[in-house]
Amino acid sequence: SDKSSEQFDEYYGEMPWLALPFAKSDVKAALSKKYKVQGIPSLVILSPDGKVITKDGRSKIMENFDDCKGFPWVPKSLQELLGDAFVKQDGSTVGKESIEGKTLGLYFSAHWCPPCRRFTPKLKEFYAAYTAKDPTFEVIFISSDRDEPGMMDYFKNDHGDYLALPYSKRAEKAEISSMFGVEGIPTFIVVGPDGKTLSSNGRSKVMAGAEAVLKQGWGAPAVGDLAEGPEAGGTTINECPTIVVMCEGAEASTQQAIVAAMTPLAERYIEEGKRADVDPKYIFLIAKGGGPMDQLRRLTEKSAGEEIKKRGRQPTVLLFDIPDQGSLYFSAADEITTSSIEAFIQAKEEGSVKRRRLG
């Protein structure tokens, strides 16, 4: 990521390993995008067949600097990390049979966190309503409290009648957090019986209510609603090129038509990703107001603000490619259809639409 070949040569002179030539900036950008590198230093460790072992190699080295214990740090499965004993509110323990074959909600929280204390009652209410109709669901509280008494006091007095990871499993807690990229609390991750993530934004599902989840399922929708979070197709706007249609001033019928236009493309990219066992090439969001809408507008102000402003209440199609150095693409199309969105994506890929920068 050096700014000049001279800087690269000087810095690389301190290193004993191989390097990608400085001139291959396109390859560097592609690798950063492929492995979702958000900042530096970052160390991704691959197996001989090219599969990712860990994207957190930097932390692993710092934790095991003297002896490189555990190298190459092949991650344990979620089941291994959770173990075979869980705590109940009365302090008793139950075995792994309590979670076998169930969809799990992993709740990362702590009593000292005000947003957690606001969300926990919602989760408690949701859990009671949901499990009354679907007992194949369990929540595991994974505490970030500073000590075990604090955790248990919070667990007994504020939480629902679900389970908790024993406080003594601090190392496992850290690995589970790393596994799911947990960077703050409260976070609610939902995984299926096979260990695959169903939702990395489970909080929005909980807030939608038990009846909505029972009807729609835990999985992210093909076309996400930005007000509920920047997630769709199992990934997020920060990790995947994303079509966003801003239409907060449009009639409800127009907004519904826009979702209908995006859905076939969204479903196609999701299915292609599943077949290749990768994230979708693109995800799709509708921005009707709320959520991080204002933040996105600020990010577009400098490079596309005037064009967006001129459209007034008319829906606007944008393509955010945050992994590609914060890129933004603007569509001037007046009509929003499946074909027009597809043509916009093709124009972006062919380089015939102007590439702008966010911020």
N, C-alpha and C positions, 0 to 999 in steps of 0.2 A: 504493500500500500504506500510505498515511498513516492514522493512527488517528482523525482528525477532519477535518471540512470546513475548519476554520481552518488546520490544518497543511497541508492540500492547497492552499488558496488561497495561502498564504505561499510554499510550495515552487514551485508552478506559476508564480508571479509572476516567477521567475528564468528561465523557459523561453520560447523563441520559437516553439514548435510547438503543434500541437493537443493536446487532452487528452480522455480519456474522463471524463465527469462523475463526481464523487466518489460521487454517489447510486447510480450503476449498479454497485454492488459485485457483483451477480450476473453481470454481463457480464464484469467484471474476473476473477472466479473462473473463468468458463467459458474465457476466453482463456488464463489461466494453465494450466488443465488441458489445453486443446487443444495448447498449445505446450510442455507439460511443463516449466514454469518451476519450478525447484527452489530458487531463491534470487534475491535482488536485490543490485545492479542486474543486469538482464538485458535485452538488446536483440535482438529477433528482426526480421530484415529480410525483407520480402515483396516479390514481384514484382507488377506491376500486376494480374495475374490472381489474386492472393491466394496463390500457392504460395510455400512457404518457400525463400528463397535461403540464409540461414544463421541458425542460432540463437545464433551466437557473435559477434554484431555488436559487442559491447563490446570483445572482444579485437582485432577487426579495426580498430576506430577507434583504440585505444591503440597498435597497431602501426604505423598509418599516419596519425598525428595531424596531421602538418604538411601533407600534400598529399592525404590520402584516396586514395592510390594503390590502384588495383584496384577502386574502388567500382563496383557494389554487392557486390563480392566473391562473384561466382558461383563456387561451388566447382568445382574440377577433378574429373574422374572418377577413380576408383581407378586405372584403367589409366594415365591421364596422370601421376598422382603416383608410381606405382611405376616408371615409365620403362621403358627397354629394355635395361638392363644389371643383372646381379645377381652377387653375389660367392659363390664357392664356398670351402670350407674351406682349400683350398691357395692361395688368393689369386687364382686365375684368375677370369675373368668369363664369363658366358653371356648370351645375348640373350633377348628377350621370348618367343621361340619356346618357351622352357623352361616357360613358364606358360600359354601360349595354350590355351584350351579346358579348363582344369583347375579343379577346386575348390581353393581356396587357404586355408591356415591362416596367419593373420598373428599371429606370436608376438612380443609386446612384452615385453622382458626385459632384464636387465642382470646382470653378474657380481657387483656389490656388493649385490645384493638376495637375502637368505637364502631367502625363499619361492621365488624364481626358481630358485635352485640346487637346491632340492628337487624342483621340478617338471620342470626340463629333462631329467634322466635318464629320467623317465617318458615325456616327449614323444619322446625319442630312441628308446626301445624301441617306443613306439606307431608311430612313423613307419616303422620297419623292417618291422614286422609288417603294417601296413596297406598300404603301397605294394607289398609282395610280392604282394598279391592285387588291388589297385586302383592301377595306375600313373597314373591320372588325378587324382592328388592331389599337391599340393606345399605345402611350408611355407616361409614367408619370415620370417626372423628380423629384427625391427626393433628395433635396439639403443637402449637408454637409458644406455649406458655413457658415462663422462665423457671418453673419448678413443678414437681409433681403435685404438691398440695394445691397450688393455684389451678392446675389443670383439673383435678378432681372436683374442686369446689365449683368451678365453671361447668363441668360436665354434669354434675348432680343437679345443680340448681337452674340451669338455663337450657339444657339440650333436651332432645327427644329421647325416646326409649330405644336408642340404637347402641352401637358398639363404639369402642375406642381402641386405637393402637396403644399398647402399654407405653407409658412415658419413658421407660428404661430403654426403649428402642430408638435412641436418638440417631444412631448411625443409619438405621433403616429409614427413619423419617427423612433424613437428608437425601438419601438415595431415591426415595419415592418422589420427593419434591423435584429433584433433578430430572428424573424420568419423565415427568409431565411438564417440565419447564415452569414450575411455580415460582413466580417472582414477587408475589405479594399476597396478602390475605385480606378478606376471605376469598378463598378459591374453592370451587366445587366442581370436581371432575367426575364424570360418569363413565364407567367401563362396563362392557358386556361380560358375560360368563367366560368368554374366550380371552379376556384380558385386553381386547381392543377398545380404544377410546370411542365412546359414543358421542360425548359432548365435552369440550374443554371449557364451555361457558354454561355449566349447569345452573349457575345462579339465575340466569334469565329464565330457564325452564321452570325452576322452583317458583319464581315470581309470577309466572304465567298461571300457576295453579295445577293441582293434581288432575283435575278433569281434562285440562288441555294436554297434559303429557300422556295421560292414559289414551287419549284419542289420537294424538299426533306422534307419540313415541319420543325417545330421547335424542335421536339423531338430529344433526343440524339440517335445516331445510335446504332444498336445492337453491332457492333464492332467499337470502337472509334479509331481515329487517334491521337496518342500522341502529334503530332505536333500542334493539335488544342486544346489541353488540356487533362488532365487525367480523362476524363469523358466518361461514356458509360452507357446505360441502366438506366439512371436517377440518378446515383450516381457517386462517384469518387474513385480513387485508395486509397485515405486517409481513406475512410469509408468502403470499401468493398474488400474482397480478389479478386485479379486481375491477370488474365493471360496476360502477356505481351510477345509478340514475337518481339525480336530485329532483324531487317532484313534490316538495312540501306544499306548494301552492296549487296543486292540481286537484281536481274533483276525485272523489273516492273511486268512481267508475274508471277514470283514466289511470289511476294508480293500479287498479286491478288488472287493467289491460296491459300495463307495462310488465307486471309480474308474469302474466301469461306469455308475453313475448320473450322474456328472458328464460323462462323455465325449460323449454326444449334444449337450449344451448347449455344451460347449467347442468341438466341431467346427462347430456352427452359427455361433457368434460368429466363429470363425476364418474361415470361408467368407464371411460377410457382410463382414468386414474386408477380405478379399482383393478382393472385388467392388468395394468403394469405395476401394481402395488406401490403407487406413488400418489402424491396429492394431485388434485385436478390442475390442469394447466391454467385455468382461469376460474375464479368464483364470481358470484353475482350478488349484489346488494341493492335494495331499494331504500332510498333515504326520504322518508316522509316527514321527518322532523324528530327532534329528540336524540338522545344518545350522543355520540361524538360528532354530530353534524357540524356544530360551530367550529370544532377543531379542524375538520376537513376543509371547511370554507376558508379558514385562516391560512391553511397550507396551500390553497389554490389561488389566493388573492394576488400574489405577486406575478405569477406567470399566466393566469387565465381569468383573473378577476373581472376585467373589463368585458370579455366575451360572455361570461356567465351573467353579469349584471344586465347586459343588453337583452338577454333572453327573458328577463322579467319573471313571470309566473310559468313560463313555458318549461317543461321538463328538459333536463340537460343530462347527456350521457358523457361520463368521464371514465377513463381507464387509469387507475392508480397502479403503478408498478414500483412499490416501495423497495422490494429487494434489489431492483436495478437502480441503485443510487438515488432513490427517491424520484422516480420518473412519473410524469403526468401527461396524459393525452386527452385532448378535447375534441368532441364531435359536434359539428355544426348542423347535423341532420335535424330537420324539422319534424319528421315522422319517426316514431320509435316502434320498430317491428323486429321480429326475429331476424329477418333478412338485413335490415339496416344495421343492427348490432353486429351481426356476423361480418358484414362488409367493413365495419369500423375496426374490428379485430384484425381482419386480413390486411387492411391498410396499415395498421400499426406494425404488423409482422413484416410487411414488405418495405417499411420505412417511408411510406408516402404520406404519413400524417406527422405533424410537427411534434417532436419530443421536447417536453418542458420539464422544469425542475420544481419540486415542491419546496415550500418554505420561502 
